[in-house]
């Protein structure tokens, strides 16, 4: 189970999803073990889950997708769509033939692995889902939401989810105790709470940290609780006595992710500055620091044998680490992203710098394809929602807007929700008229050059 945090739909919805799944499966075709990185998401990756046998994994991304991976062959078995926003967490059910997910759309879905769309909706939060957990017997799912509540959904029953209220703000983390009788939660209010799963349960405040708590993880021994948050500290608690056993400093930024190995000897934490720290669970000693991510590490997950660690975050990379050697397996320098800028064109250069943020989701070349957003190649004069193979929201599918300098300028001036009400496009605004002018000038020049080069080939 991981621990991630943070923002597609059809001419024929199912057909488009199948087309996209095939395209991503092709793009993520088998690579040699030395390559190691799991490449397939079109943007930041929020969560990782590794199956108990270590042969498969799930990753959840900003691009609204969940990818089901074959780990030994390092290829995607299936790409799954169902959420209407970024997928924030994902977990296997016992047996690893089904899974659950939570998203920024507030939905908690049940999946049959091998299918491309969810089996059914389990719960709906009034705000994004930040974390999910599966009970030890696989009969229930707990979900933590920005609506300030924890919801407990039965997997086999048709009853509405139980709602646990007690936090005074968003809930960031949730986990069942080893016997499944209680649930642990932590949130922005700086508290860790324990819920006994009976009617009208009243939470016990287990610990008051003071500053927001981002993650917690209960070790396999059932009583060592790892807690971390915005104060950069990592704490070890004894669940039964409530005693704080260790207070450790080793991160240089807020801690965003935690995982404990199956043997219960080590744990890993990922931070907001790309740092991963491995610790001894027994005495809290830092064992080593891993650096390979650019930006926050939202997910860390040990393989069942404890020999590897998978990590992911805002840089869209899912890395694999050889823990004994302390190195990233198959690490390679990411290619430089270079945009065409006419020589001496300062306005285009300024626009290219602004487009760097957009490039996480959009490509400009005919062979760039779709990412979290559709390709922008040929965007000027194109009707909104008309790129083949991209699963647009209903609002964009039904829009009659044509992309011109005026409409794209309005998109960045007013925001997507004002130009195309009902869109799922992330909020992007440029308040400066000069910045909008520079971005549009760069797009015009870069796309014209891309068309010239395509015509020559």
C-alpha positions as CSV (number, residue, x, y, z in Angstrom):
1,X,0.0,0.0,0.0
2,X,1.3,3.5,-0.6
3,X,1.1,6.6,0.4
4,X,0.8,9.4,-2.0
5,X,-0.6,12.8,-1.8
6,X,-1.7,16.0,-4.0
7,X,-5.3,17.4,-9.5
8,X,-9.7,11.5,-19.2
9,X,-14.0,10.0,-21.4
10,X,-14.9,9.4,-25.2
11,X,-16.6,9.5,-28.5
12,X,-17.2,6.0,-27.4
13,X,-15.9,6.0,-23.8
14,X,-14.9,2.4,-23.5
15,X,-13.4,2.3,-27.0
16,X,-11.2,5.3,-26.3
17,X,-10.0,4.0,-23.0
18,X,-9.1,0.7,-24.7
19,X,-7.2,2.7,-27.4
20,X,-5.3,4.7,-24.8
21,X,-4.5,1.6,-22.8
22,X,-3.1,-0.1,-25.9
23,X,-1.0,3.0,-26.7
24,X,0.4,3.2,-23.2
25,X,1.1,-0.5,-23.1
26,X,3.0,-0.1,-26.4
27,X,4.9,2.9,-25.0
28,X,5.7,0.9,-21.8
29,X,6.8,-2.2,-23.7
30,X,9.3,-4.6,-22.0
31,X,12.8,-3.2,-21.4
32,X,15.9,-4.8,-20.1
33,X,16.2,-5.1,-16.3
34,X,19.0,-2.5,-16.4
35,X,16.5,0.1,-17.4
36,X,14.5,-0.4,-14.2
37,X,12.3,2.7,-14.2
38,X,8.6,2.0,-14.8
39,X,7.7,4.5,-17.5
40,X,4.1,5.0,-18.5
41,X,2.4,7.8,-16.6
42,X,2.0,11.2,-18.3
43,X,2.8,13.2,-15.2
44,X,3.5,13.0,-11.4
45,X,2.9,9.6,-9.7
46,X,1.2,9.7,-6.3
47,X,1.2,6.1,-5.1
48,X,2.7,2.6,-5.5
49,X,1.5,-0.7,-4.3
50,X,3.5,-4.0,-4.6
51,X,1.6,-7.3,-4.5
52,X,2.6,-9.8,-1.7
53,X,4.3,-12.1,-4.2
54,X,6.4,-9.2,-5.6
55,X,5.5,-10.0,-9.2
56,X,3.1,-7.2,-9.9
57,X,2.6,-3.6,-8.8
58,X,0.1,-0.7,-9.2
59,X,1.0,2.9,-9.7
60,X,-1.4,5.8,-9.5
61,X,-0.9,9.1,-11.3
62,X,-1.8,12.7,-11.9
63,X,-2.9,11.6,-15.4
64,X,-6.1,10.0,-13.9
65,X,-4.7,6.5,-14.6
66,X,-3.7,3.4,-12.6
67,X,-1.1,1.2,-14.3
68,X,-0.9,-2.5,-13.4
69,X,2.7,-3.6,-13.8
70,X,4.5,-6.9,-14.3
71,X,7.6,-6.2,-12.2
72,X,10.0,-9.0,-13.4
73,X,9.5,-8.0,-17.1
74,X,9.0,-4.3,-16.3
75,X,6.0,-3.8,-18.6
76,X,2.5,-2.6,-18.1
77,X,-0.2,-5.3,-18.1
78,X,-3.1,-2.9,-18.1
79,X,-3.9,0.8,-17.9
80,X,-7.0,1.5,-15.9
81,X,-9.2,4.6,-16.0
82,X,-12.2,5.5,-13.8
83,X,-11.4,8.6,-11.8
84,X,-12.2,12.0,-13.0
85,X,-9.1,13.6,-11.4
86,X,-5.7,12.6,-10.2
87,X,-5.5,9.2,-8.5
88,X,-4.1,9.7,-5.0
89,X,-3.7,6.2,-3.5
90,X,-4.1,2.5,-4.5
91,X,-3.9,-0.8,-2.7
92,X,-4.2,-4.5,-3.5
93,X,-6.8,-6.7,-1.8
94,X,-5.7,-10.0,-0.4
95,X,-5.1,-12.4,-3.2
96,X,-3.9,-9.6,-5.5
97,X,-6.7,-10.2,-8.0
98,X,-8.6,-7.0,-7.0
99,X,-7.6,-3.6,-5.9
100,X,-9.0,-0.3,-4.5
101,X,-8.2,3.3,-5.3
102,X,-8.9,6.8,-4.1
103,X,-8.8,10.0,-6.1
104,X,-8.9,13.8,-6.0
105,X,-12.5,13.4,-7.4
106,X,-13.5,12.1,-4.0
107,X,-14.2,8.6,-5.3
108,X,-13.1,5.3,-3.8
109,X,-13.3,2.5,-6.5
110,X,-13.1,-1.3,-6.4
111,X,-11.3,-2.9,-9.4
112,X,-10.9,-6.3,-10.8
113,X,-7.3,-6.5,-12.1
114,X,-7.2,-7.1,-15.8
115,X,-10.2,-4.9,-16.5
116,X,-9.7,-1.3,-17.7
117,X,-12.6,0.3,-15.7
118,X,-13.7,0.0,-12.1
119,X,-16.0,-2.7,-10.9
120,X,-18.0,-0.3,-8.7
121,X,-17.9,2.8,-6.6
122,X,-17.4,2.1,-2.9
123,X,-17.6,5.6,-1.4
124,X,-17.7,9.3,-2.3
125,X,-16.0,11.9,-0.2
126,X,-16.9,15.6,-0.3
127,X,-13.3,16.5,-1.2
128,X,-10.3,14.6,-2.4
129,X,-9.3,11.2,-1.0
130,X,-5.8,11.4,0.4
131,X,-5.2,7.8,1.5
132,X,-6.9,4.4,1.6
133,X,-6.3,1.2,3.5
134,X,-7.6,-2.4,3.3
135,X,-8.5,-4.4,6.4
136,X,-6.4,-7.4,7.1
137,X,-9.2,-9.8,6.2
138,X,-9.9,-7.9,3.0
139,X,-13.6,-7.2,3.8
140,X,-13.4,-3.4,4.3
141,X,-11.7,-0.3,3.0
142,X,-10.9,2.8,5.0
143,X,-10.6,6.1,3.1
144,X,-9.3,9.4,4.4
145,X,-10.5,12.6,2.9
146,X,-10.0,16.3,2.7
147,X,-13.7,16.6,3.9
148,X,-12.3,15.8,7.4
149,X,-13.7,12.3,7.7
150,X,-12.7,8.6,7.5
151,X,-15.2,6.4,5.6
152,X,-15.3,2.6,6.1
153,X,-16.7,0.8,3.1
154,X,-17.7,-2.9,3.2
155,X,-16.5,-4.8,0.1
156,X,-19.3,-7.4,0.0
157,X,-22.2,-5.5,1.5
158,X,-24.4,-3.0,-0.1
159,X,-24.7,-0.8,3.0
160,X,-23.5,2.9,2.8
161,X,-20.1,3.5,4.2
162,X,-19.7,4.3,8.0
163,X,-18.5,7.9,8.5
164,X,-16.0,8.5,11.3
165,X,-15.9,12.2,12.3
166,X,-13.4,13.7,14.7
167,X,-10.6,15.4,12.9
168,X,-10.8,19.2,12.6
169,X,-9.5,19.4,9.0
170,X,-8.3,17.2,6.2
171,X,-7.4,13.6,7.0
172,X,-4.1,12.6,5.4
173,X,-3.5,9.0,6.5
174,X,-5.3,5.9,7.5
175,X,-4.5,2.3,8.4
176,X,-6.2,-0.7,10.1
177,X,-4.6,-2.3,13.2
178,X,-3.3,-5.8,12.8
179,X,-6.5,-7.4,14.2
180,X,-8.8,-5.2,12.0
181,X,-10.8,-4.0,15.0
182,X,-9.4,-0.4,15.1
183,X,-8.4,2.2,12.6
184,X,-5.6,4.8,12.9
185,X,-5.9,8.2,11.2
186,X,-3.8,11.4,11.1
187,X,-4.4,14.8,9.7
188,X,-3.8,18.5,9.2
189,X,-5.0,19.1,12.8
190,X,-1.7,17.6,14.0
191,X,-3.3,14.6,15.7
192,X,-3.2,10.9,15.5
193,X,-6.5,9.2,16.4
194,X,-7.7,5.7,17.0
195,X,-11.2,4.5,16.2
196,X,-12.8,1.4,17.5
197,X,-15.0,0.0,14.8
198,X,-18.3,-0.2,16.7
199,X,-21.5,1.8,16.2
200,X,-21.2,5.5,17.0
201,X,-17.4,5.1,17.5
202,X,-15.8,8.0,19.3
203,X,-12.1,8.5,18.5
204,X,-9.3,8.4,21.0
205,X,-6.7,11.0,20.5
206,X,-3.5,8.9,20.5
207,X,-1.0,11.7,19.9
208,X,-0.9,15.4,19.5
209,X,2.0,16.4,17.2
210,X,1.0,20.1,16.9
211,X,1.9,20.5,13.2
212,X,0.1,18.7,10.4
213,X,0.8,14.9,10.2
214,X,1.2,13.7,6.6
215,X,1.7,9.9,7.0
216,X,1.6,7.1,9.5
217,X,2.4,3.4,9.1
218,X,1.9,0.5,11.6
219,X,4.8,-2.0,11.4
220,X,4.3,-5.7,11.0
221,X,4.7,-6.3,14.8
222,X,1.3,-4.6,15.2
223,X,2.5,-2.1,17.8
224,X,5.4,0.1,16.4
225,X,3.8,3.1,14.8
226,X,5.8,5.4,12.5
227,X,4.5,9.0,12.2
228,X,5.8,11.9,10.2
229,X,4.7,15.3,8.9
230,X,5.5,18.9,8.1
231,X,7.9,19.4,11.0
232,X,10.5,17.2,9.2
233,X,10.7,14.8,12.1
234,X,10.0,11.1,12.2
235,X,8.5,9.6,15.4
236,X,8.2,6.0,16.6
237,X,5.3,5.3,19.0
238,X,4.3,2.2,21.0
239,X,0.7,1.7,20.0
240,X,-0.3,-0.2,23.1
241,X,1.4,2.1,25.8
242,X,1.1,5.3,23.8
243,X,4.8,6.0,24.6
244,X,6.9,8.0,22.1
245,X,9.9,5.8,21.7
246,X,12.0,7.8,19.3
247,X,12.2,11.3,17.8
248,X,14.4,11.4,14.7
249,X,15.6,14.2,12.5
250,X,17.1,13.3,9.1
251,X,15.0,15.0,6.5
252,X,15.6,18.6,5.2
253,X,11.9,19.1,4.3
254,X,8.4,17.8,5.3
255,X,8.1,14.0,5.2
256,X,5.5,12.8,2.7
257,X,5.6,9.0,2.5
258,X,6.5,6.0,4.7
259,X,6.8,2.3,4.3
260,X,8.1,-0.5,6.6
261,X,9.7,-3.6,5.1
262,X,7.9,-7.0,5.6
263,X,10.6,-8.2,8.0
264,X,9.9,-5.2,10.3
265,X,13.6,-4.3,10.5
266,X,13.8,-1.1,8.4
267,X,11.6,1.6,7.2
268,X,11.8,4.3,4.5
269,X,10.6,7.8,4.4
270,X,10.3,10.2,1.4
271,X,10.6,13.9,1.6
272,X,9.5,17.1,-0.1
273,X,12.9,17.8,-1.5
274,X,13.5,14.5,-3.2
275,X,15.3,12.8,-0.3
276,X,14.7,9.2,0.8
277,X,16.0,8.1,4.2
278,X,16.3,4.4,5.3
279,X,16.0,3.9,9.0
280,X,16.4,1.1,11.5
281,X,13.0,0.3,13.0
282,X,14.6,-1.1,16.3
283,X,16.5,2.0,17.3
284,X,15.6,4.8,14.8
285,X,19.2,5.0,13.4
286,X,19.4,6.5,9.9
287,X,21.0,3.8,7.7
288,X,21.4,5.6,4.4
289,X,20.1,8.5,2.3
290,X,19.0,8.0,-1.4
291,X,18.8,10.9,-3.8
292,X,17.5,10.6,-7.3
293,X,14.2,12.4,-7.5
294,X,13.6,16.0,-8.5
295,X,10.9,17.3,-6.2
296,X,8.6,15.7,-3.6
297,X,8.7,11.9,-3.1
298,X,5.0,11.0,-2.6
299,X,5.5,7.2,-2.5
300,X,8.0,4.6,-1.2
301,X,7.3,0.9,-1.2
302,X,9.6,-2.1,-0.3
303,X,9.5,-5.3,-2.4
304,X,8.4,-8.3,-0.3
305,X,12.0,-9.6,-0.1
306,X,13.2,-6.3,1.2
307,X,16.0,-6.1,-1.4
308,X,14.5,-3.3,-3.4
309,X,12.6,-0.1,-2.8
310,X,10.3,1.6,-5.3
311,X,9.7,5.3,-5.1
312,X,7.8,7.9,-7.1
313,X,6.8,11.6,-7.0
314,X,6.2,14.8,-8.7
315,X,9.0,14.2,-11.3
316,X,6.8,11.4,-12.9
317,X,9.5,8.9,-12.3
318,X,9.0,5.5,-10.7
319,X,12.5,4.5,-9.6
320,X,13.8,1.1,-8.3
321,X,16.6,1.1,-5.7
322,X,19.1,-1.7,-4.8
323,X,19.0,-1.2,-1.0
324,X,22.2,-3.2,-0.3
325,X,24.2,-1.1,-2.7
326,X,22.3,2.1,-2.0
327,X,21.9,2.9,-5.8
328,X,19.1,3.4,-8.2
329,X,18.9,0.5,-10.6
330,X,19.5,1.5,-14.2
331,X,19.7,5.2,-13.2
332,X,20.2,7.4,-16.3
333,X,20.3,11.1,-16.9
334,X,16.9,12.3,-18.1
335,X,17.0,13.8,-21.6
336,X,17.1,17.6,-21.7
337,X,13.8,19.1,-22.8
338,X,14.6,21.6,-25.5
339,X,12.0,23.8,-27.2
340,X,12.5,25.5,-30.6
341,X,13.2,29.3,-30.1
342,X,14.2,31.5,-33.0
343,X,17.7,32.9,-32.6
344,X,17.6,36.2,-30.8
345,X,13.8,36.1,-30.1
346,X,13.7,37.2,-26.5
347,X,9.9,37.0,-26.4
348,X,9.8,33.4,-27.6
349,X,12.5,32.5,-25.1
350,X,10.4,34.0,-22.3
351,X,7.4,32.0,-23.6
352,X,9.5,28.8,-23.7
353,X,10.4,29.2,-20.0
354,X,6.7,29.6,-19.2
355,X,5.7,26.6,-21.2
356,X,8.0,24.4,-19.1
357,X,5.2,23.9,-16.6
358,X,2.7,23.0,-19.4
359,X,5.2,20.5,-20.9
360,X,4.5,18.1,-18.0
361,X,1.1,17.5,-19.6
362,X,1.4,18.5,-23.3
363,X,3.7,17.8,-26.2
364,X,4.3,20.0,-29.3
365,X,5.6,17.6,-31.9
366,X,3.6,15.2,-34.2
367,X,5.2,12.2,-32.6
368,X,5.0,13.5,-29.0
369,X,1.5,12.0,-28.4
370,X,-0.8,12.6,-25.5
371,X,0.3,12.8,-21.9
372,X,-1.9,13.9,-19.0
373,X,-3.3,16.4,-21.6
374,X,-3.7,16.1,-25.3
375,X,-0.9,17.0,-27.7
376,X,-0.8,20.6,-28.8
377,X,0.5,19.8,-32.3
378,X,-1.9,21.4,-34.6
379,X,-3.8,23.1,-31.9
380,X,-4.4,26.5,-33.6
381,X,-7.7,26.2,-35.6
382,X,-8.6,22.9,-33.9
383,X,-12.0,22.4,-32.2
384,X,-11.8,21.8,-28.5
385,X,-12.0,18.1,-27.5
386,X,-11.2,16.7,-30.9
387,X,-7.8,15.0,-30.6
388,X,-8.2,11.3,-31.4
389,X,-7.4,8.9,-28.6
390,X,-7.7,11.4,-25.7
391,X,-10.5,10.8,-23.1
392,X,-11.9,14.3,-22.8
393,X,-14.4,15.4,-20.1
394,X,-18.0,15.6,-21.3
395,X,-17.8,19.5,-21.2
396,X,-14.9,19.5,-23.7
397,X,-16.5,16.8,-25.9
398,X,-19.6,19.0,-26.3
399,X,-17.8,22.3,-26.6
400,X,-17.9,24.1,-30.0
401,X,-14.9,26.4,-29.1
402,X,-12.1,26.5,-31.6
403,X,-8.5,27.1,-30.3
404,X,-7.1,30.4,-31.5
405,X,-4.8,32.9,-29.9
406,X,-7.8,34.6,-28.5
407,X,-9.4,31.5,-26.9
408,X,-6.1,30.2,-25.6
409,X,-5.3,33.6,-24.2
410,X,-8.7,33.7,-22.5
411,X,-8.0,30.2,-21.0
412,X,-4.9,31.5,-19.2
413,X,-6.4,34.9,-18.3
414,X,-9.7,33.6,-16.8
415,X,-8.9,30.0,-16.0
416,X,-10.2,26.8,-17.7
417,X,-13.3,26.6,-15.5
418,X,-14.5,30.0,-16.9
419,X,-13.8,29.3,-20.5
420,X,-15.1,25.7,-20.6
421,X,-17.4,25.2,-17.5
422,X,-17.3,21.6,-16.3
423,X,-13.8,20.9,-17.6
424,X,-11.5,18.7,-15.6
425,X,-8.5,20.6,-16.9
426,X,-6.2,21.7,-13.9
427,X,-6.3,25.3,-13.0
428,X,-3.6,27.2,-14.9
429,X,-3.6,31.0,-15.0
430,X,-1.2,33.7,-16.2
431,X,-2.2,37.0,-14.7
432,X,0.3,39.0,-16.6
433,X,-0.7,40.2,-20.1
434,X,3.0,40.2,-21.2
435,X,3.4,36.6,-20.0
436,X,0.3,35.5,-22.0
437,X,1.7,37.3,-25.0
438,X,5.1,35.6,-24.7
439,X,3.5,32.2,-24.2
440,X,1.3,32.5,-27.3
441,X,4.2,33.9,-29.4
442,X,6.3,30.9,-28.4
443,X,3.5,28.4,-29.2
444,X,3.0,30.0,-32.6
445,X,6.7,29.8,-33.5
446,X,7.4,26.3,-32.0
447,X,4.3,24.7,-33.6
448,X,5.1,26.3,-37.0
449,X,8.6,24.9,-36.8
450,X,7.2,21.5,-35.8
451,X,4.9,21.5,-38.9
452,X,7.8,22.5,-41.1
453,X,9.9,19.6,-39.8
454,X,7.0,17.2,-40.2
455,X,6.5,18.3,-43.8
456,X,10.1,17.5,-44.6
457,X,9.9,14.0,-43.2
